[in-house]
Amino acid sequence: MIAKAKIIPRLKELYEKEIVPKLMKEFGYKNKLAVPRLEKIVVNMGVGEATQDIRILDGVMNDLALITGQRPAIRRAKKSIAAFKLRAGQPVGCTVTIRGTRMWEFFDRLVNIALPRVRDFRGLPTRSFDGRGNYTLGLRDQSIFPEVDYSKIVKIKGMNVTICTTANTDEEARRLLELLGFPFRRR
């Protein structure tokens, strides 16, 4: 029986070899396991128009599956809202939680391929941290990812990408993301 060689993503290797020692020195950690790391990435797409046309949700789910490499879960409305013609239980979006190798590969593609393709991109704001070391960014359309075929897009939709870290403070998380190559705006 031949054992498969385990392929480690490029960014994870960089994290383990260079970033962990830098963060240990910078923040005074005594143990490697105390150093902040990426825990998961959650990609969410809201599709309010799915109440009128369910095909839009199918197209968005296909795009999200191509982008993340994982099948999205459908999110349903919790309450009925008459003004929006929405009933409880109707599909209103989809979400994917990525961990492990897929997470590192998605993060690498986001930082090095997708974000530079955004028109008039000047960096991401540092104020989008939540106080617990997690960062959320909004993207206006899914076509910035090279996996998505522009001619097959049913409707251009935005998405929220939440990067969850094990950092205790926003400062530690910001430094971790900076060292991983996250393009923050210069102050």
C-alpha positions as CSV (number, residue, x, y, z in Angstrom):
1,M,0.0,0.0,0.0
2,I,1.4,3.4,-1.0
3,A,0.9,6.2,1.4
4,K,-0.2,9.6,-0.1
5,A,2.0,12.5,0.5
6,K,0.2,15.2,2.5
7,I,0.3,18.5,0.6
8,I,0.5,21.5,2.9
9,P,-0.8,24.8,1.5
10,R,1.8,27.5,0.8
11,L,0.3,30.0,3.3
12,K,0.1,27.5,6.1
13,E,3.7,26.6,5.7
14,L,4.6,30.3,5.8
15,Y,2.5,30.6,8.9
16,E,4.2,27.7,10.7
17,K,7.8,28.6,9.7
18,E,7.9,32.4,9.8
19,I,4.8,34.0,11.2
20,V,4.6,31.9,14.5
21,P,8.1,32.8,15.6
22,K,7.5,36.5,14.7
23,L,4.3,36.7,16.7
24,M,5.8,34.8,19.7
25,K,8.6,37.4,19.8
26,E,6.3,40.4,19.2
27,F,3.6,39.5,21.7
28,G,5.6,37.5,24.2
29,Y,3.9,34.1,23.9
30,K,5.7,31.3,25.7
31,N,3.9,28.5,23.8
32,K,3.3,28.0,20.0
33,L,-0.3,27.0,20.7
34,A,-1.0,30.4,22.3
35,V,-0.1,32.2,19.0
36,P,-3.3,33.4,17.1
37,R,-4.2,31.3,14.0
38,L,-6.9,31.2,11.4
39,E,-9.8,29.1,12.8
40,K,-12.4,29.2,10.0
41,I,-13.7,31.4,7.2
42,V,-17.4,31.9,6.7
43,V,-18.7,33.0,3.3
44,N,-22.3,34.2,3.2
45,M,-24.4,35.4,0.3
46,G,-27.9,36.9,0.8
47,V,-30.4,36.5,-2.0
48,G,-33.5,38.4,-1.2
49,E,-34.8,38.1,-4.7
50,A,-35.1,34.3,-4.3
51,T,-38.6,34.8,-2.9
52,Q,-39.7,35.8,-6.5
53,D,-37.4,33.6,-8.5
54,I,-35.8,30.5,-7.0
55,R,-33.4,30.1,-10.0
56,I,-31.4,33.0,-8.7
57,L,-30.6,31.0,-5.5
58,D,-29.5,28.0,-7.6
59,G,-27.1,30.2,-9.6
60,V,-25.7,31.8,-6.5
61,M,-25.3,28.4,-4.8
62,N,-23.3,27.1,-7.8
63,D,-21.1,30.2,-7.8
64,L,-20.4,29.9,-4.1
65,A,-19.6,26.2,-4.5
66,L,-17.1,27.0,-7.2
67,I,-15.5,29.7,-5.2
68,T,-15.2,27.8,-1.9
69,G,-14.9,24.2,-3.2
70,Q,-17.7,23.2,-0.8
71,R,-21.5,22.8,-1.1
72,P,-23.3,25.8,0.5
73,A,-26.0,25.4,3.1
74,I,-29.3,27.2,2.4
75,R,-30.4,29.9,4.9
76,R,-34.1,30.4,5.5
77,A,-36.1,33.3,6.8
78,K,-36.9,33.1,10.5
79,K,-39.8,35.5,10.4
80,S,-42.6,36.5,8.0
81,I,-42.3,40.1,6.8
82,A,-45.2,41.3,4.7
83,A,-43.5,44.4,3.4
84,F,-40.8,42.3,1.8
85,K,-43.3,39.6,0.6
86,L,-41.3,37.1,2.8
87,R,-42.7,34.1,4.7
88,A,-41.0,32.2,7.4
89,G,-39.1,29.3,6.0
90,Q,-38.4,30.7,2.6
91,P,-34.8,30.6,1.3
92,V,-33.1,33.9,1.6
93,G,-29.4,33.1,1.2
94,C,-26.6,30.5,1.4
95,T,-23.5,30.1,3.5
96,V,-20.3,28.1,3.6
97,T,-18.0,27.5,6.6
98,I,-14.5,26.5,5.4
99,R,-11.8,25.0,7.7
100,G,-8.5,23.2,7.3
101,T,-6.7,23.0,4.0
102,R,-9.6,24.5,2.0
103,M,-9.6,27.5,4.3
104,W,-5.9,28.2,3.7
105,E,-6.3,27.8,-0.1
106,F,-9.3,30.1,-0.1
107,F,-7.5,32.7,2.0
108,D,-4.5,32.5,-0.4
109,R,-6.8,33.0,-3.5
110,L,-8.8,35.8,-1.8
111,V,-5.6,37.8,-0.9
112,N,-3.5,37.2,-4.0
113,I,-6.0,36.8,-6.8
114,A,-9.5,38.1,-6.0
115,L,-8.9,41.3,-4.0
116,P,-6.4,42.7,-6.5
117,R,-9.0,42.3,-9.2
118,V,-11.5,44.6,-7.4
119,R,-11.8,47.9,-9.3
120,D,-10.2,50.9,-7.6
121,F,-8.9,48.8,-4.8
122,R,-7.0,50.8,-2.2
123,G,-6.8,48.3,0.6
124,L,-9.2,47.1,3.3
125,P,-10.2,49.1,6.3
126,T,-8.8,48.1,9.7
127,R,-12.0,49.1,11.5
128,S,-13.9,46.0,10.4
129,F,-12.8,43.9,13.4
130,D,-15.5,42.8,15.9
131,G,-13.5,43.2,19.1
132,R,-12.8,39.5,19.5
133,G,-10.2,39.1,16.7
134,N,-12.6,38.3,13.8
135,Y,-12.6,40.3,10.6
136,T,-15.5,40.8,8.2
137,L,-15.3,42.2,4.7
138,G,-17.9,42.7,2.0
139,L,-17.4,42.0,-1.7
140,R,-19.7,43.6,-4.2
141,D,-19.7,40.8,-6.8
142,Q,-18.6,37.2,-7.2
143,S,-17.0,37.7,-10.6
144,I,-13.6,38.7,-9.0
145,F,-12.9,35.1,-8.4
146,P,-11.4,33.4,-11.4
147,E,-13.4,30.1,-10.9
148,V,-16.7,31.9,-11.7
149,D,-17.5,32.1,-15.4
150,Y,-18.8,35.6,-16.1
151,S,-21.1,34.5,-18.9
152,K,-22.9,32.0,-16.6
153,I,-23.7,34.5,-13.8
154,V,-27.5,34.7,-13.3
155,K,-27.3,37.7,-11.1
156,I,-24.4,39.7,-9.7
157,K,-24.5,39.3,-5.9
158,G,-22.3,40.5,-3.2
159,M,-20.9,38.4,-0.3
160,N,-19.7,38.7,3.2
161,V,-16.4,37.0,4.1
162,T,-15.8,36.6,7.9
163,I,-12.3,35.5,8.9
164,C,-12.4,33.9,12.4
165,T,-9.1,33.8,14.3
166,T,-8.1,32.5,17.8
167,A,-6.7,36.0,18.7
168,N,-8.0,37.6,21.9
169,T,-7.6,41.2,20.7
170,D,-8.1,43.0,17.4
171,E,-4.5,44.1,17.5
172,E,-3.2,40.5,17.5
173,A,-5.6,39.5,14.8
174,R,-4.6,42.5,12.6
175,R,-1.0,41.7,13.0
176,L,-1.6,38.0,12.1
177,L,-3.6,39.0,9.0
178,E,-0.9,41.6,8.0
179,L,1.8,38.9,8.2
180,L,-0.3,36.6,6.1
181,G,-0.4,39.3,3.4
182,F,-3.8,40.8,4.0
183,P,-4.0,44.1,2.1
184,F,-5.0,46.7,4.8
185,R,-5.1,50.4,4.0
186,R,-2.0,52.3,5.0
187,R,-2.7,54.8,7.8
